[in-house]
Amino acid sequence: MSLAPPERRPARPEAGPGPWPLGLVAGAVAALVLVPGHGAHGLWSQGEIGALQRAQAALGAALSGLERSPWLPDALRTQALALTGDPAAIRLPGAIATCLLVALAAGLARALGFSATIALLAGAFALAFPLSLTQGRLAVGDPVGELTSTAAALLLAAALASPRLARGLALAAAGAAALALAATASGLWLGVVLPLAAAALWGPAPSRMSERALSSGHGAGSMPEGAGSSAPSPAASADLSAPAASAGSASAPASPPAASADLSAPAASAGSASAPASPPAGSPDLSSAPAGPSSSPDLPSPASSDPSPAPAFALASAARVSPAPRDLSPPPSALQRPLRLVLVAGALAAAGVAGWLAYHQGDGYIPALGAAKDLALRERPHVRGFHAALEDCGYQLFPWLPLVLLGLLQPGRARWPALWFAVGLALVSASSLLYGARAVPLTAPAAVLAAAAFARLVSPRTPAAARRLALVLALAGCWIFAKDARRTPSRIGAALVPARGEHNYPAADLGAADLLAGLAGGAAVALVLSAMFSAPGPGGQGASRMSRRLYLLRTRLPPWLPAAVMVACLGRQAWSYGRDLLPRTSEQFSLLRPLSRWAAWAEAGALPPTIGVHRVTDPGLDLYGPAADRRVPLATRDALATALKQPTPAAALIRTSELAALHQTARAAGFPLYVLDASNRDVLLVANTLPPGETDVNPIRRVLFDEPPALAHQTLLRFDDLVEVIAWEWDEPVVRGRDVELRVVLRPLKAMPSGSKITVRLQQGRLSRVNPMPHDLVENIYPPQYWRPGDYLLHRFRVHVPTLEIVPGPHEVVIGMRRTESANYKITVPEGETGEHGVRVFAGPHEFAVVGELQVW
């Protein structure tokens, strides 16, 4: 299937595979990443078990209180569950739909005239997006709706592009069927209005193709290896972008835009008035369909002494003597104009119906819209701005949104995906104002735009200044996303799961901030290496000997090397995010592991066959836990303590927030307490006995001691006669751009109010500050209201030292203790401005003390 108008005159066969083979290859690779091990990690209690319960209810289970959801995704999940009987099978429809989306992205890029390399790169982008990996590995998002919507847009656009009436009618009928399925999966707004609007934007029509594009002198896209003349190819004729405005030579034959591989600005290339020159051998434009050296007049050969383009008067003379071009494309099909009118009218009608239904929608669910209004936004609509959809899109396409936006600004062959993406983002943004954040169903156009921007970045036809500017903008975007990944890792690591706040996302346990920031940094490195390894363009050769040597070296590099670097980066992201981060996050949000381990110990006789349940309402308990008759409800803390005091073995599930109180009770009553499994973020498995060969993983034992831990620097600082700071240290050396850990030993004098926080920062003057904000005491593992005299607590906190905001040099170590948002605890020791171990106190409404000095490098 080609979305480009075919040429009238016969052309030689296209070099390389077409859209369908490339799509199959991309989809198969996606299946290897997404499908194997889909059930190895448990279902997320929040987000996935709701979908499972709807499937179970459809199969006859007596369940109530279920949330409404679109019909088609639930029907597919129900069938998958009925066929396999495995709860994790509800992930398979999303995985298959995501694989098909990746295939469509690669096929679309190829159908638009991009080379096979760039088309496969578009598929790699589509696979590496967190949106695709999350929808493919978890039963969240709307991959089925996005697939049907994308298929509808492509089929309807292909019907517009078809020159034959019968073929166009068949494609339009298939597109209408896909549109009906999209309506049952995503509702009218995103399932009907979006694909109709996207298909209606396809263009240009074959009869309206620019004569200036047809008379372009660029013939590099269709030249075989070593050829000296231009010949058009069907693949290259798929350029839907604006006509290239490069002037051909006066003596060179004109060639249609089909053969042009130029992705640069309209006036970016100029031909010589005498004879066309060629770029360095072995360095073709990656955006053209066939492989081979370019014969474009705007690129000098390596042996050329003057790499600069021809002067302006040569362009004018060439334009005067160029013969009038002939329209080589056939007239459009009789179906094209009425079908376009039907698409526009259908989009307007569907938008009107959706708007009317949304206006009259109350608190309930309307199947035609596929959603119920967000109650929080209904009460406080100002909390979500119109730009929030772009922010959500950036996190779901992390970290490639800068590349997508570069492709959006100057798309070239990706003109239609650029319009599709822009209109779709506006529709998603308007929808999210009523229905809240959701998956942005623009994977295919976003992937094609990213691939188009990359092709322009490494193309020798792109002017050197434009390439440098694009690279700087892309690197700046990657740096911003790296900062966001450290600041709010849950927005990326759990992009499609209902928001729970950063404090409920186990970023420290997962190492999510470092991993995600590393992916953004890896993307920046890949872009730099791809630009370095790409073939040089006009003006790439300097005057010095070293510059000439580098120029020649770049001309001899393999033309596929930049794309290989980017594919390696995207493969690392797909594996690290989809096969590492998401499964480890599932352990934190699923009860599969703790209940499976309890079942194994109970079967071995190390634990009793019944388990106590104390205030645990996780829906995973019904899925992975024992039958109801083997669960003992423990409603109060006294009942829990009584169950664990008995001499016989006993085990219980408790909430993580109850561990500190239970630990305090166990210390006072003198009975043993062990934490057997702490893999879940919110639920712990505790017992009064330790199974053979197991260790106690009680996190409180990491921070609570009977003797003070030895740290590098001793001090003495007391806050309101409640707690003393007696030692501190930072990991040294403290280097900008790295992570360091600070440690502080606290000696409580009495229990402190809950909500107390500590500030430990490095400070030089008023601007250079490391870790300036207050944070929870002892990782919030053992809250301060449970502290008692005689304990020693080790406070640890991991800090990222900024690269640019911090100046090197000596920094003071400043410590303060916050009571409320507006007041600090008073420093009672030392009583004056100075004290033991060189402590200096700054009196005032916010009291802080300087306890030492460190060098920041």
N, C-alpha and C positions, 0 to 999 in steps of 0.2 A: 504494500500500500504506500502510495506517495501522496503527499499533501502539496506537491508542487505542480504547476501546470506543465503538461508535457510539450515537447517541441514538435513542430510540424515535420521538419526534415528528419530523415533517419540518422541515428547516431550510433557510434560503436558501442558495444556492450560495456556496461559499467565495470570498473575494476574494483573488486572487493565484494564482500557479502552485502545483502540488502537488509532492510529493517527487520524482517521476520527472523532470519538466522541470528542476528545480533541480539534481538530481544530474547530469543530462547537461551542464548549463552548467558546474558545478564540475569535472567530469571533463574537459571540453574545454579549460578553462583550464589544468588540470594537464598535459594532453598538450602544450600549447604550451610549457610550461616544461621538461618532462622529456625529451620525445622528440627535438626538433631538436638536432642536434649531438651525439648520444649517442656517436658514434664518433670525434669530433674529438680527443679526448684518449685516450691509450693506456691499456691495461689495467694495473691496479696489479699489480706483480709478486707482492706478498704479499696474498692475499685473492681476487683475480679469476682469475688464471691457473690456479689449481687447478680452478675451475669450468669453464674452457675446456678443460683437459686431459681432464676427465671426459666432456665433450661430444665431443671428438675421439676418445677411446677408444670411445665408443658408436658412432661412425661408422666404426670400423675401424682407427684409428691404433694402432700398436704402442707403447703406453705402459705403464709399470709404476710401482708405488709410489704409486698414487693414493689419496687419502683417500675414505672412504665418506661418502655424503651421502643425504638423502631422495630418493625416486624422482621425484616430480612436478616439482619445480623443475628437476632435471637433464634430465628428458624434454622439458620446454618449451624449455630452452636448446639442447638437441640439435636439436630441430626448427627453431629459429630459425637456428642455424648451418648446417643442411643446406639451408634455403631460400635463404639469402643468400650463404653462403660467407665472410661477413665476421666475423672474430673478435669484433668489438664488438657483433655481434647478440645475444650472450648477455645483453646488458643489456636487451634489449627486453621479455622477459617480466616482469622486475621493474618496468620503467617502466609497462607496461600495467596490471599488478596495482596499482601505486601510484595510477594515475589512477582506477581503479575504487574503491579505498579512499577516495579523496577524494570521489568521487561518493556512496558509501555514507554518509560522514559528513554531507554536506549533506542527503541524503535522510532520514537518521535524525532529524536535528534538525527537519526540516519535519514528518515523521510524528509527532513528539512534540508538535506544536502550536506550535512557535516560528514567528515571522514569516519571510517569505522573506528579509529582510535578515539576520536572525540565522542562518538556515540556510546562506546563502551564506558568512557569516562563519565558520561551523563548517568549511565546506569549505576556506576560506582558511587556517584554523589547521592543518588536517590536511596541507595542502600545504607550509606553512612549517616544519613540524617538521624538524629535522636527520635524524631517523629516516626520514621519507618521502623527503626529498631524496637522502639517501645510497642508500636502496634503489632509488629511481627512476633515479638517474644511474649507479650502479655495480652490478655483479653480486655483491652481498654482502647479508647479512641474509636474511630469509625473507618477502618481500612476498607470494609466492604462498600460502604457508601462512597468513599473516595474513588475506589476502583470503578464502580459503575458510572459515577459522574464523569470520570476521566475518559472512560471508554465511550460514553455518549458524546462527549465533545469531539473526540477524535473521529468517530464514525460520521457524525454530521459534517464535520469539516472535510472529510474525505468525500462525502457526497457532493459538497460544493465544488471540490476540486476535480471531480470526475468529468471527463468530456463526453462520456456515453450516458444516455438517458437511462437505460435499463440498469446499468451498474450504479448510477446515482440513486435511483429509486430503491434498489436493494440495500445500499448503505444507509439511506435515510430511514428505511424500515427497521434495520438493525439498531440504528441510533435511537429510534423511538422506543424500542424494547428496552435498551439500556437505560433510557431516561425514566421509564416506568419503574424499573428496579431501583434506580437511584432515589426516586421519590419515596419508595418504601423503606429505604435505608437512611436517608439524610433529611427527608422532608422537602417541602417545596422550595425553601429559600436556597439551600446549598445543593439540593439534589436535582432541581429543575432550572431555577433561574440562572445559577452559575454555569452549568454546561451549555444552556441555550445562548447565553450572552457570549461565552467563550467561542462557541462555534460560529456565531454571527460575526465575530470580529476577524475571522479568517480572511486572509487576502494577501496580495492583491489579486483581483480577478484576472484571468488570462488575457482578456481583451484590453485590459487597462495597463499592461506592463509598459514600463517607460522605454521609449525609444533610445534614450541616452544610455540606459543599462544595456540594451541590445547592441549598441555600437561601441561598448567598452572594449578597450584593447587588451584586457587581461585574459589570457588564455592559459594560465598556469594550472588551473584546477583540473583541466582535462588532458594534460600532456602526459604521455607515457615517459618512462625513464629515458632520458637522452633525446627526446623529441625536440624538434625545433619549430614546430608550428602548432597552432591551437586547433583542438577538435572538441566539440561539446560532448558532454556525457549526461545521461538521464539523471544520475544522482546529483550532479552539480546543478541541474536545472531546478532544483527544489528550493532555490533561494527565495524566501518570502520577504526578505528585508528590502529596505529602500535601495534604489539603484546606486551602484558604485559609481563615483564620479571621477574615476581616473582616466586621464586622456591617453588614448593609444597613439602609437607612432604613426607618422604620415605614410610610411611604407608598409606597415604591418596590417594584415587583414583584421577586420572587426570580428569580434566574437561575442556571443550572447552572454547574458549574466549567468547563464547556467554554468559556464565554465569558470566563472570568476570565483576565486576563493578569498576575495578581499573582505576582511571583517573590520577594516579600519574606517576612519571617518571619511566622508565623501570626498574631500579634497586632500586626502592624505598621500596620494601617489601621483606622480607625473611621468609621462613617457618621454622618451627622447624623440626628436624629430627625424632622426636618421635610422636607427635600428634598435630593436629592443635588446636590453641587457638582461642578464639572468643572475639570480642570487647564487650564493655559494652552493656548490653541488652537495647533495645529500642533506639539504636543510629545507624541505618543503614546508608549506603552510599546513599546520595540523588541522586546520578547519576545512580544507578542501577534501573532496571525496576520494579521488585516486591519489596514490603516492607518486612522487616524482619531483624533480627540481622545478622550480618556478621559472617561467620565462617573462615575468612581468617587467615592463620597461622601467619601473621605479626602483628596481634593486640592481646594484652593480655587481659585476663578477668579482671574484677575489683578486684577479689580476688587474682590475681597473685602477688606474691611478687617481681618478677623481670619483669618489663614491657619492658625491652630491647629485641631486636630481637636476634635470634640465632647467634652464631659465624660463621665466614666464613667457617670453616672446615665442619660445618654441611651442608652448602649449597653444598659444593663440593661432600660430600658423598651422599646427596640426589640426585644430578644430576647423579652420577654414577649408582645408583640402580634404577632410574626411568625407567619404560618400554618404549619402542619405541611407539610413538603415532600413531594413525590411522587417516587418512583423512576422516572426517565425513561429508564433504560437497559434494554435487553432482557435476558432471562435468558441466561446463558452457553451456549455450544455444549456439546453432550454430549461433545465430544472434549476439552474443556479439562482437566477433572480427571484423566481417565486419562492424557492426554498429559503433564501435569505430573508425575504419578507415574512415568511412563516416563522422563522427563528426569532426575529425581532419582535413580532407580535406575540409569540408564545412567551418570550421572556418578560415582556411588559404585562401580559395577562397573569402569568404565574406570580410575578412580583406584586401585582395588585391584589390577588387573592390572598397571598401570604401576608401582606400588610393588613388587609381587612381582618383576617383571622387573628393576627397578633394584637391588633388594636382591641378586639373584643375578647381576647383571651383573659381569663381570670387566673386563679391559682392552679387550675387543672392542666392536664396533658392533652394536647391535640395531636392525633396521629399524622394529620396532613403537614404539620410543622415539625414533627419528630422531636419535640422538646416541650418542657414546661418552663415557665419563667423562673428566673433565679430570684428567690424571695429576698435574699440580702440586697441584691441590686434594686429590687422593686422598692424597698424601704429607703435605701441610700444609693441612688443612682450616680451620685457624684464621685463615688469611690473608684469608678472605672472610667477612664478617659477614652477618647476615640483612638488615641495612639496605642492603647494597651494591646490591641490585636497585633500590631507590628512588633511589640516587645515579645508577646507570646510566640509569634512566628520566628523571631530571632533565636529564642531558646530552643524551639523545635527544629530549627535548621542549623543549630550550633555546630561549628563556628563559622559557617559558610555564608551567612547572610550578607556580609560585605561583598563577596564575589557575586552573589545573586543580584544585589543592587547595582553593581558595575555592569553586569549583563543587561539589567533593566534600563540603564541610562543610554546605552548604545548597543542594541541587541544584534544588529546585522541580520543574519539568517534566522535568528531566534526572535524576530519581530512579533510573530503571532504568540508564542509563549510569554513574551513580555507583556502584551496587552492582556492576555489571559491572567497572568499573575497579578497585575495591577487591579483589574476589575474584581478578581476573586478576593484579594486582600481587603478591598473596600467593602464587599458584601459580608465577609466574615467579621469585619470590624463593626459594621452596623448591627449584625445579628448578635454579636457578643454583648452589646449594650443591654439587651433584654435577657439573654440566656446564659451569660457568663462565658468564661474562657472555655475553649474547646480545641480539638485538633484542627489545624489549618489545612484543608484538603487541596493543597497545591504542590504536591511532591513532584509530579512530572514536569510542569513548567519551571519550577524552581531548579530542578536538576539540569534541565536544558540550558537555562540562563547561566548557571554556574559554569557549565562546560563551555558555553559560548564565550563567557568572560575569560576563562582560562585560555581558550584558543586565541583570543585576541592578545592576551598577555604574552604568549610565546610565539606569536606569528611574526615573521620578519617583515611582513607588509605593514604592521602597525608602526607608526613613527616612534622613535626612541623616547621622545618626551612623553608621549601618551602612555607608553609601556611603563616608564618610571613612575608617572603619576598614578596609574592604576595599581602598581605594586605598593606604593606608599599608602594609598587608601586602604588596600586590602590588609596590609600589615597593621595599620592603625585599628582597623576593625577587629582583627584577631587579638590585639593587645587589650582592647576594651572588653571583649568577651572573656579573656583570661581573668581580668579583674572581676567581672560579674560572676564568673565561676567560683572564685574564692569568696565573694561576698554572699551570694545566694545560690549555693550548689543545688538545693532542692528544686529550683526552677528548671534546672537542666537534667539532673539525675532522676527526677520523678516528674517529667514534664506533663504527662497526661493523667496523673493520679490526682484526686481531689486535694487541694492545697491544705496542708496541716501546719504550715509555719516552719521556719528554719529550726526552731528549738525541738521540733518533733522529727526532724530528718537526721538520721545517724551519720552525718557527714564525717565526723572524726573516726568512727569505727570503720567506715568504708574507705577512708582516704579519698573521698569524692572530690574535695576541693583541689587536692594535688593532681588527681587523675584528670579531671576536666580541664584544669588550667594547663596541664601538660599536653592535652589534645589540642587546645588552642595554640600553644606554642609550637607544637609539631606542625600544625597547619601553616603557621607563619614561616617556619623553616622550609617546608616543602615548596611554598610559593617562591621563596628566595632562590632555592636551588633550581626550580623549574625555569625561572627567569635567567639564571646564570648559564644553564645548559641549553637554552634555546638558541636558534640560529640568529646571528646579528642581522639587523636590518639596515636601512639607509642611515648613514652617519654613524655607524657603529665602529668604524675604524679610526683611531686617533693618529696623531703624528709621531708619537714616540715608538721606539722599537718594541718596548714591552706591550704597548697597546696593539701593535700589529701582530705580535705573536699570539696574544690572547684572542684577537679577531680570527686568526687562522685556526687556532685551537677550537674555537666555538664552531667554525664551519665544518670541522672534521668530526664533531660529535654525532652520534647516531640521532636521527630525527625523532625517534620514539622515546628518547631518554627523559624529556620533561614530563611526558604523560606517564611514564613508568614511575617517576618519583611521586607524582600525585596519586597514582593508583596505590602505591605502597602506603602513603599517608592515610588514604581513605580506608584501606584494608585494616590498618592498625586501629583506626577509630571504630570501625564496625566490630572488630573482635573485642577491643577493650571495653567498649560500652555495652554491646549486645551480649557478649559471652562471658564477661567478667563482672561489670558493675551491676547490671540488672539481676543476674542470679544471686549475687551477694546481697543485694537490696531485698530480694524476695525472702531470704532467710530472716531479715530484720522485720519484715511485715507479714510473715506467715507462721502458723503454728505447726507446720509439717515437721520440722526438725525436733523441737522439744517433745512433741507427743509421740513421734516415732521412736525416739530414744527411751522415753518412759515405757512404751509398749515392749521394747526389747528387754529392758531390765525387769519388767513385771513377768514376762514370759520366762526369763532365766531364774526367777525367784528372788532376785536381789531387792525388789520392791513389791509391796502388796498389789493385788489385782484391782484395787480401787484407788481413786485419786481424789483428793480434796480440791474444791474450786472456791477460791475466795475473791469475790467481786470481779470476776473475769467474764466479760460479755462478748468477747471476740467471736465472730461467726465461724472462724476456723475451728472452734472447739467442736461444733457439730459435724464438721467435715472430717477432721483428722483425729478427733478424740474418741474415747470409748463410748459405749452406749450409756444412756441416761441412768440405767440402774447401777452402773459402776462409778458414777460420779457422786461425791458427797458434798453438798453445798455447805460452805462455811461462811455464814453471813457476817459475823463480827470478828474483830481481832482477838477477842478472848476465845472464841470457838477455834480459830486457827491455832493459837498458842496451845490450847488444850489438846488438839489433835497431834501436834508435834512434840508435846511433853511426854507422851506415853513411851514406855520402854520399847514397844514393838516398832518395827519400821513403818514409817508413814511418809507420804509425799503429797505435795499440793502445788497447784498453779496459783500464783499471786500476781498482782500488778507490780510493775517495777517501782512505782511510787510507794508501795507498801513495804519495801524491803528494809528501809531505815528503821521504821517503827518495829518491825518484827525482829530485826537485829538487836535493837535496844532491849526488847522484851526477853530475847534469848540470853543476853548478857546478864540481865537482872535475875532471871529465873534459873540460869545455869544449865540449860539443856542445849545439846549440839544443834547447829543449824548449818546446812550446806546448800549451796546453789549448784545444782547439777547441770543446768543449761541456761545460758544467758544470751543465746543467739537472737532471740526476738527482742525487738525494741521495747515493747510494752508489757510483755509477760515473761515471768521467770518460773522455772521448775525448781522447787526447793524440797528438801527432805531432812529427816533427822538422822539419817545414816548415809554412808558413802559406799556406793557399789564398788566391788573389787576392781582395782586398776584405774579408777577414776580420780579426778582431782577436784577440789573445791574451786569454783570460778566466781566466788562472791566478789563483786567489784569493790565492796567497802573495804576489803582487806588491802586494796591497793592504796588507800588514802588514810586509813586509821591505824595508829601504832601506839604501843605502850611506851616506847622509847623514841626520842627524837631522831629522825633520819639525819645523817651527816651531810651537810651541804658546804659549799666552798666558803661562804661569807657569813659570819656571825653578826647579829644585830640585836637590838632590844627596842621594841616599839609597841606601845600599848594603846588600844582604842577603847575609851570609855569604861575601863576596867572590865571589859568583856572578853577580849582576846588579845594575845600578844604575837607579834611577828619576831621570831628568834633566829631565823636563818634564811638565806636566799642565794640563788645562783641562776645564771643564764648559761645556755650552751655557748661556748666560745670556740672560735671567733664568731662574732656577730657580723655577718656579711650581707650587704644589700642584695636583695633578690632571692635570698634563701629563707628557709624556715628554721626557726630556733625554738627551743622549749625553755620556759622559765619555771622555776620551782621555788616554792616558799613554804617554810615550816611554820605552822600556826599552833599556839598553845592556848586552848580555850580556858577561860576562868569561870564562865557560866554559860548557859544556853543563850543564843542570840536570836533576835527576831528573824522570822523567815523573810526571804527577799533581800537579805543583805548581799552586797556585792563588793568585790575588791578591784582596785586599780593598781596595776604594776606596769609602769611604762618607762621607756628610755626617752630622755628629753634633752635637746640642746636648743636653748633659746625658746622662742614662742612658736616656731614653725616646724622644726625637725622633731617629730615625735613618732615613736614606735609603740604600737599597742596602746593608743590613748584612751580607749573606751573601757568602762567597768565590765566585769564578767562574773559569772557565777562562781561561788566558792567551792573548792574541791570538786570541780566538774559537775556539781549538783548531784553527786552520788550520795553524799551524806549531808543532808540539809542542816543548817546551823542550829535549828531548834532542838536537835537531838544531841548536840555536843554537851559534854560534861567535863568537870575538872579532872585533870590527870591524863586526858587524851592528848595525843599529838597527831596533827593532821598535815598531810603533804598535799599542798595545792600545786597542781601542774596545769600549764596552759601552753598550747602551741601557737606560735606567732609567726606571721609572714612579714619579713622586713621589706618594705617597699623599695623599689629600685631607684625611682626618680625623685620621690618626695622627701627622701632622707639625705642629709649631707654627711659625708664621712667626718670622723673626729670623735673626741670624747663626749659621752652622753651621761647625764645623771640618771641614777635609778631612783624613781619616784614611786612611793607607795601611799595609797589612801584607801579608806573603807567607806562605802556608801551605805547610808541608812535608808534614804528615800531618794526620789528623783531630784530633790532640791537641797538635800542636806547630807553632809558626811558625819561620821562618828568623830568626836573630839579626841585629840591625841592627849593622853594624860601622862605618858612617860615617853620621852623626857618632859620634865615640867617646864623647862626653859626652851630657848631656841636651839640649844645643842645638847647632845647626850652621849652615851657610850657608843663606841664603834663609829664615831664620826657622824652620828645622826644629826641632821639639821631639819628644823620644823618651820613650815610656812604657815603662820596663823592666818585666820580669815574665815569667811563663811564656808569655804571648802578646804578643809585642812589636809595637807599632804606633808610627807617627810621625805627628804633625800637620804638614802641609806648607803650610797656608794656611787661608783663611777665605772663605766665600761667604754671600751673603744669600739666604734662601729666603722667597719671597713667598706 
